[in-house]
Amino acid sequence: MGFYELFFTDIMMGSDEAQIIVDNFLDEYGNKHRHFGHGVFHGIINAFVFALPFVGIHAILESKGLKYVLHHFLFWLLTSAIVCGLISEFV
């Protein structure tokens, strides 16, 4: 997507040359990072960025302990890693 964004304006303005460059690049390198491990990596990052703050804030507001945070965060960490890995591999 990052490579495509470089040529987005040219493609929207009707440049066939830019579309050909993008198509050739994606044909050759489009699936380079489409594997399970790459998705797991992004799932772990998402768990730290999204799940941990929500679980942590909920634990603070409800006066829960560290064990509660650890248990729920590990659930979201594993779930996010598996789902993102599957999405990256098969979608």
C-alpha positions, -999 to +999 in steps of 0.1 A: +000+000+000+028+024+007+043+020-027+008+024-043+003+057-023+034+072-040+016+070-074-020+075-062-023+111-074-009+103-108-032+073-112-062+094-102-052+120-128-052+093-155-016+085-159-013+051-176+025+050-170+021+053-132-005+025-133+019+003-153+047+009-128+025+000-098+011-031-115+046-044-124+059-037-089+029-055-072+031-084-096+067-090-086+068-080-049+031-079-039+031-110-018+066-107-002+053-101+033+021-121+030+029-149+055+017-160+089+047-147+108+044-112+095+007-112+105+016-124+140+041-096+143+014-070+135-010-088+158+014-085+187+019-048+180-019-043+178-024-060+211+001-037+228-013-006+211-050-013+215-058-041+240-033-032+267-046+004+272-082-008+273-075-036+297-053-014+319-078+014+321-106-010+330-084-026+356-076+008+372-112+020+372-125-013+386-096-016+411-084-050+397-050-064+403-021-071+380-031-108+376-064-096+361-045-074+336-021-101+327-048-127+322-069-105+299-040-090+280-025-125+273-059-135+259-060-105+236-024-109+227-028-146+216-061-139+199-048-109+180-016-127+169-035-157+156-062-137+138-037-113+122-015-142+112-045-160+095-056-128+078-021-122+065-017-157+052-051-164+036-068-131+028 
